[in-house]
Amino acid sequence: MAKDSCLSRITTGVAYGGAAGVAFGAAYGTYDAFRCRIPGLMKIRHVGQVTLGFAATCGFFMGVGSLIRRN
């Protein structure tokens, strides 16, 4: 494959978006769990669900954005 192939750009965009989504999702999920007063160990499940949701969403849109973008 070429150094700057289409698939390479998409996977890089998904990886960067996923990493950013994990960071923001963990921060927001923690805040939301305490704000909504989720009891006990359910906080961990809530934070995990929010984190994965943010990571998937950001990864998808960064992947699509890097596919559309041209150099």
Steps between C-alpha positions, in 0.01 A plus 500: 500500500607853440624704793201736492233258384131559556465215748802625695350848531164361612650275768715785628194726521302232684787446745539872573126547533469199726777626726343843526159342560634286784652803670190716472263211569676400821499858625137563410384156618657553841344844531160369389510202738551728799256762374221245458591334832532151355540256791808293583671290239246597236719811455772285343255349252360844414846649444595203280188530287542875452871457421436235235221707348720808472790294361283336234337826396820703484686217327229466237487869419878541496525200267240645266665842520839361410342311209341817363803723557752525219858620509 
